[in-house]
Every structure is written in structure tokens, then in C-alpha cells.
Amino acid sequence: MTGLDGATLAELSRSIAAREISPVELVESCIARIKRFDVKLNSVLLLLEEQACTDARLAETELAAGRRRSPLHGIPIGLKDIFATAGVRTTAHSAVLCDHVPREDATVVRLLREAGAVMPAKLAAWEFAVGGSAFDLPWPPARNPWNLDCDPSGSSSGSAVAVAAGLLPGAIGSDTGGSIRNPAAWCGIAGHKPTYGLVSRRGMLPLSWSLDHAGPMSWTAEDCALLMDVIAAHDPADPASADVPKINFAGAIAAGRRHGLKGIRIGVVRHFYERDHPCTSSVLTVTQNSIDALRELGAETVDVVLPAFDSYAGAGDIISRSESWAAHESWLRADATRYGAGARRYLVAGAFVSAADYLLAQRRRSELIKETFAALDGLDAIIFPTARTPAGPIGIDAHRPGTPTTFYGRPFNLVGGPALSICNGFSPDGLPIGLQIASRPFEDATVLRIGDVLERSLGTRTRRPLLMEEKTCKMMKPS
């Protein structure tokens, strides 16, 4: 791999701090790699080369003067194009907002800037975070770097692709029903959906107010922890923002590396992937390998029973569709033809959800929250696969009525606890597989700690996708 040479965000941060690499060199390397490979990956909607280079030079000057703002100082971070950027086009990958230029940064963007991060790209997504990888939008859909014929999933598709392909060391995505974790699984990266309210959504285009989350996407759980240390902050401008003591996420990673997982109790939600919606044999095998690895690392694993998966999926779908219609009604009534077919089909369906159905779904949600966290009593976390299958063909639509559940992400949007997806293995044909680690609200540090220890044990982070030009070079090398 050229450019970043496979380095993680954490490794790059340490290299910058040691003056082994400069922010300017790093940003220029990322931009060169984007120009070289993204013509086929389509992960970048808008390249902000001039501004990124200016910001990198400023970071280099500050670091040389001994003013290091944070471990993210000088690190390039991509933004899913639903986060507002002052004076810079923010489209939600939709013709509806193709000329939309916000006046202010989203809160997470402001926090990243204050931490000294450099933001060189706005990244592709599913239109308004729904609808699937579509070909009837102003920009083409992102493609999976492990196989260009495969879907990256979404809706934070461009964020996952850019990280997996080594174009950027980290990105920010959003998650309403799995939109960080699903593409993380299919693209083989780490993606963390934080506790509801831990990361501000101010300036993030809404889909479903009571289910939307913003969170980090990067190569490793450690990288996600570094991003969380910056973006997890109370924001009075977000009515759902939680005013809680600051959490030391990087410290939790360090503690895990010192003490391992001894004393950690982890529940395995087998019925989600063995009975409720059975996964493929490759996912089953890789999941069992992870359970075995956790035991070898000193964790205790026990089977745990939650409510049936479809209880979460049913309530979540009604809530999401109803709130999404409320968010988009005025635009849809003005000119629904500006939406792609997939997003339009999903959003308009919310108009037919009655107030009674919505209230009953919210009532069932309250019951599910109690039942879920009662089942976690005495456990530090629970695990289950992120996706039922490895990546499918480009354009596959997880929201199409009548199709089986593809992902297991919805429950923890509904109950609000943290959920991390890590790459825990590969299918026989080389496609990534993801494991989900979840827990009670504000136990994000525990989830990230478990993810980091398990990643390091499984050794999946040494395997990157070879892009087309790299594959050709590898084939041409003499044996």
C-alpha cells in the first residue's frame, strides 16, 4: 500500500508527535491517494484540497512551536456529507440539497477543528441516509474496496470505503439503524455507534430524531477511541445531548492492554443469528472463533437471551419511518421527484404510519429498553454478528419490503446503548465479517476496550484490501 502505508490513526498520531512525519506530508499523501484510487471507489463527493493543505500547514507550525492541541492534531478526518460545514457544500448525497451551503459547522466538525484535525473531504452516503446504494442520484454510489462489484452497505458508505481503502485514517458517520456499523462490517473497519446523546447531532441533517447517532469510523477500535475523546462532549444546542462526566476512551484502551479481559463477563446473543435470522456458515464460523478467542483472553462468556430480534426491528422501523416523514414532508410535498427512487419509497411510507402506531411503537420501545438492560445485569457487554452475510452485490437494498434482515444493528439504536463493530475475520472468498460488541448506556469505554483487545488477538488488522493498481503491481513482482 502506498500513501499511508497501512498506518492506523493512532500510529500516525504518534509519528506526528515524534516529528517522524509532518501533517503536510500526511495530508498530501491522502490527497494523492484519493486522486489515484477514488475514481473507481466513489467515496469522496467533494475534495477540499486547498483548505486541507492550508490547515495542515497551520497544524505543522503549531506543532513545531510545541502547541499540540490533541492526538488528532494534523490528522486528516473525512466527513459523511450530512454534517454541516461552514461555507462548504453539504448535500446529503441528494439533488434536493445540491446547492446547500451551511453558515455554521456542525458541533462535531467544530470540535474536530478545535482539536487540530484536518478535514480534506466530504464523503459519499446513501441519500439522506436511506435508500441503499443508488444509481439515480447526482453522484455515483461508493463501491466496496475489497471487491468493486460488492456493496459497501450504508448509509455511511463513503466513510467506510475511504477508511478501508487507506484514503483517510478516520471519518465521521451517522447511525440510525446500523449506518455506521453495517458499512464497517462489510468494508472491514471499526465503527462505533456511541451511547445516545454522548455525541452531539447539532448540524447533522436529521433522519429520525430519537434514533440518530453520530460516531467515529476508523481502522481500529483504538482509533475510534481517539476520535471519541474529541467528539464526545455535552452540547446544550442538541436537546438530546447528555451532560455526563468526561470519559477517558484512550485510557480505557491502555487499561485493556495492561490487564486484558480477565474478570470481564460477556453475553452471547445466539438466538439473533442462529434462530431469529440465521447467518451464513462463514459468519457463524468466524463468530465462534471470536467467542473462543475471548475465552482465551480471560473473559467469561455465557449465552444470554434478549427479546426476539423482530421486536426491535418492528418498533424501530415504525419510529424511523414516521420521524423520517416528519423531517422530509415539506421537501417531498414540494417536489418528490428530486429524490432518488429508493429514498423516496422509504420516506413516503412514513406518511401512512398513524399516530397510534407511532405511540404504540414508542411504548414497546420503553419495554424493550427495560428488558434488554435487565438481561445485561451482571454482564459487561454482549456480542453478536454485525451482518448476517458478507457483502452482497452493489445496489442490494436492505430496506426493500419482503427481503430478509441483512444486519443486526437496529436493537441498539432503539435502546440507546453503545455498539461497536470490529472486523473479526473473513469469508472464504476474502470478504470481511464483522462482530458487534454492545453494552449499557455510557459503557462506551468498556466496549472499545474489549474491541481493541480482541482485534489485536485475532490479527485481522494486518490485512488490507488491494486496490486495482496495487493488485497489478503485486502480480508483476518477481517471485
N, C-alpha and C positions, 0 to 999 in steps of 0.2 A: 504494500500500500504506500502511495506517495502522500505528500502533504502532511497530514497529522501523524503519519507513521504508526497508526493504530493506538496512539496515546489516549488515555482517558482524560476526562476533565480534571480529575484530581492530580494526575501526573503532570498535566500541562500547568496547573496552578503551582505546583511545587517547582517546576522548571523555571517559570517566570520569576518566582520568589528568589530562586538561586541565581538569577541572571544568566541562565543557560539558553534561554530563548526570549526574544522580546515580543511584546504584544503586536508590534508592527509586522514582524516576521510571521507570527501565528495567523493574524487576520489576512495577510496577503496570501498565505498558504491556503486558507479556507476559501478565499475568493477564487483563487486559481483552480482549486479542485471543483468548486461549483461550476465554473465556466467549462471545465473539461468534461464533467460527467453528467451534469444535471439536464443536458439536452435530451437525454433519454429517461431520466428519473422523474422529471417534472415536479420536484419537491419545492422549488422556490418560485413564488409568484412575483416577488419584487426584490431585486438585488440592490442594496443600499451601499454601493461600493465607496463612493466619495465620502459619505458621512462616516462610514465604518473606519476608513483609513484615518480620517481626522481624529476620531475618538481614540483610535489605537495609538496615535502619536501623543495625544494628551496623556493617556494612561502610561506610556513609556516615560514621559517627562516626570510625572508624579512619582512613579516607582523609583526612578533614578534619584529623586530627591528624598527618598525614604518615606513617602506618604502612600502606604499600601492600604487601600480602603477596605478590602476584604479578600478572601481567597478567589473571588471571581474577578478581581481587578485585571483588566486586559484580556479576559476570556470571551470569545465570540459565542453568543447565545441567539438562537433563532426564535421567532415568534409566530405561532399559529396566527393566521391573518383574521382573527376575530378580536384581537387585542388592540385597542386604540393606541395609535402613535401620533403624537402632535405634529401636524404639518406633513404627515406621510399617509398615503392612501391606505385605507383599511376596508377590505371588500367582503369578507366572509366567503370568498371564492364564488361570488354571485354577481350577476348582471345588475341586480337590484341596487347594489352599492358600489358599482364600478367607478364612480366619481366621488366617493365619500372620503373626505379628508378631515379627521378629527382635529379639534383645537387643543386637546389635552391628552397626555399619556394615561393609559390605564395604570392603576396602582402598582401592579406587578412590574410594569415597564419602568415606572418611576423608581421603584426600589432597586431594580437591576442597574439602572443608570447611576443611582447614588452609590451602589456597591462597586462601580467602575467597570461593569460588564460592557462589552461592545456588541451591538445588535446589527449584524450585516444583512439580515434577510427576513422578509415576511413570507410565511410558508403556506403551502397548499393545504386544503382541508376538504371535507365534504361540505357542500353548500349549506351555510348556516348550521353546520354540524349535524346534518341529517342527509338521508337520500342515497348514500352509497357513492362509490367511485363512478362518476357520471361523465359522459362524453358530449352532453348538450349544454355545456357551460362555456363562459368566455375563455377559460384556461383548461388544459387537459388534466386528467387526474394523475396523481402521483402513482409511481409504479414500485413494486417491491424489489429492492436491490438484490435479493437472493435469487430471484427469477423474475425477469421483466414481464412474463406472461401471468404472473400471480398478483393478486390484490394485496395491498399493504394493510387493508382494513382502515378504519377511521373512527371518529371523524378527524382525529389529529394525524392524518395520513402523512402530510409533508414533514411534520416534526419527527415522526418515527423514521421515515426514509432518510432524511438528511443526517440524522444521528447514525443510523445503521450503516450508511454508505461512507461515513467518515467525512462528510462535508462540513459538519459542525460538531463540536463536542457536547453540546447540550441545547435543549429547546424547551419552550413552554407550550403546553397543550391544555385542552379543556376536556372535561369528562362529565357527561350527563347520564350515560347508561353503560359506560365502558370505553369512552372515546380516547382516553389515554392508554389504558391497559390493553385494549384489543389490538391496536396497531403495534404496541410494544411487543406483544406476543408474536404476532405474525412477522414482524421485522427483526426480532431477536435482540431487543434492547430492554432496559429497565424503565418502567413508567409508574409513577406514584400518584394515586388519587388521594389527596390529603383528607383528613377529617373535615367534614362540612363546617365552613366558617373559619378554618385556620388560615386560608389564603384568600385574599380579597378578590371579588369578581367585579369591582368597580371598573368601568371602562371595557369590560368584556361583553361582547354582544350576547344577549341572553337567548337561551332556548327554553329552559324550564327552570324558573327561579328557585324552586325548592329542591332541585336535583343537581343543578350546575355546580361544578367544582373546577378550579384552575390548579395546575400542578406541573411538576418537572418531568422531563423525559431525557434520558441520557444513557450512556453505555453501561453503567453500573449503578447499584444501589448506593454506593459511596458518593458517586457524582450527584445523584438525586438528593442526598443528604446535604451536600454543599449548596445546592440550589435552594433547598428548603430553608436553610439557615438565613437566606436573604429574603425570600418572598413570603415567609410565614410571619405576618405581623398584623396586629389589630388595626382596622381601618374603620373609623366612625362613618365614613361615606358609604360603606356597604352595610345595610341593615342586618344582614346575617353574620357579620364578622364577629368572631369570638374574642372577647377580651380575657385572655388567659396568660399566665406567666410564659416568658420566652423559653422555648425548648432548644436544647443543645443537640442538634441532629448529628453533627460531625463527632461530638463527644460520645454519642451512643455507638457510632461505628468503631471508634477507638476502643471503647469498653468491650465490644464484641470480639475484637481482635486479641484483646488481653485475656478474656475469660471464656471465650467460646460460647456454647449454648448449654452448658451444664446448669441444671435447675430450671430450664425453660420447658414448659408444657405446651404442646401444640396439638390441636384437634384436627382430624382429617374428615372432611365433609364428603364421604364416599358416595352418598346417595345422589348428590348433584350430578356426578359424572359416570356413575355405574348404573343407576336406575332411572333418575328423573329424565336426564337427557344423555344417554350413553356416549362416551367419547370413542374415538378411533383407537385401534390397538397400539399405535405408536405413541399417542398421548398417554394411554394407560400405562405403558411400559416406562416411559420417562417419568411419569408422576410417581410410580412405585420406587424407581431409582432414587428420587429425591427424598421420599419418606425414609428409605434405608439410610441415605446419607445423613439425614437429620439425627437419626438414632446413633449413628457412628460418631457424630459430633457432640453427643452427650445430651441431646434433647429427648424428652419423653413424648411419644406420640400415642394418641388414643383416638378412636373413632368417635365422632360427635354427630348428632342429628339436629338439623335445623328444620324449619318449615320447608315444605316442598318448594322446589325452585320456581314453579309456575305461580305460586302465591306472590312471590316478589315480582316476577315478570308481569303478571296481570295488573297488580296495583300500580307498578311503576309505569307501565305503558299508558294507562288511563290518565295518570297525573301528568306525564310528559306531554302527551298529545293535547290535553286540554290547555296546559300552560303555554305550549308552543303556539297554539292557535291564538291565544290572547296576545302573545308577543308579536305575531305576524299579521293579525287580522287586517289592520289598516292597509298594509302594503299589498296583501293578497286581494283585497277588495278593489284597490286602485288599479292593479294590473298583474294578475296572477301569471300571465304569460312570460313575465320576466324571470320567473323561477324555472329551474330545470324540472323535468317530469318527476324525478324521484323525490326531491324535497317538496314539491307541490303536493304530490299524493300523500306524503306523510303529514304535512302541516294542515291541509284542508280536512283531513279525517278528524282533527280535533274539534271542528265546528259541530260535530254530531255527538260529542260527549255531553251528557246532561249534567246539570249542577248536582243532581242527586248521585249520579255515578261518581263524579269527582269527589264529593264529600265522603261517600262510602269507601272510595279508594284511600283517601287520607285517613279514615278511621281504621281501615285494615293496616295501613302503614304503621300507625301507632301500636297496634297489636304485634306486628312483625318486629318492631324495634324491641319491645319488651321480651318477646320470645327468643329473638336472636341473642341478645346480650345475657339472658338467663342461661342459655345453652353454653355461653362462653365463660360462665362462672368457674373459676379455678384454672382457667387456661390463659396463656399469654398471647396466643394467636391461633388462627385456624388457617388451613391450606386447602386448595383445590385448584384444578387447572384454570387457566385464563380462557382458553378456547377449546371447543370440542374437537376441532380438527386443525391440522396445519393450514397454511394459506391456500385459498381456492383461486380460481381463475379471475383475472382482472374484470371488474364490473359486477362481481357477485353482490347481491343486495341482501344484507342481513335483515332488512325491515320488510321484505316482501311478504304479504299475507300468505299463510299456509306453509311457509318454509320452516324447517326445524330450527330450534335455537342453535346458534353457532358459538355464542360466547356466554360465559358465566359471570359477566360483570355487573348486572343490574342490582343484585341484592345490596351491595354496599353503597350504592348511590342512594338507595331507598332508606337505609338505616343510618347513614352518615358516618360510619366508621372508616378508618384508613384502610386502603387496599393497594398493595404493590404488586406489579407483575415483573418477574425476572425471567430471563432465558435459562431454562433448566435442562435443555437438551435439543436434539434434532431428530427429525423423521429419517427413515431410510434413504429418502431422496434428497436429504440435506436441507430441509426447511426447518426453521426454528420452531420450538414449542415453548410455551410459557406456563409458569406456575404463579398462582395468586396467593399472597400472604396478607391476611386481614386481621383486624382486631377491634377493640372497643374505641370509642372516640378519644382522641388525644394520645393514643398509644402509637403514634406515627414513628417515634424513635425506635420503639421495640420492633416494629415491622421492618424498618430499614436495617436494623442491626441483624435480624435473622436473615434477611435477603442478602446482605453482604457476606456473612459467614458461609451461607450455602453456596452462593456464586463462586466464592474462592475454592470451596471444596470440590464443586462439580467441574471446574475448569472450563466452562463454556465461553469465558470472556477472551480467550485467545483465538477464537475463530471468527473471522470477519467475512462478509460477502466479497467475492472477487467480481469487480465490475468488468464490463466487456473488454475494455482496453487492457486492463490488468490480466484478464484471462489469456488474452492473445500473447502478452509479454511472457507470461508464465509458460505457455506452451512452446514458445520459441527458445526458451533457455536450454542450453545443452545439458544432458543428463550427467 
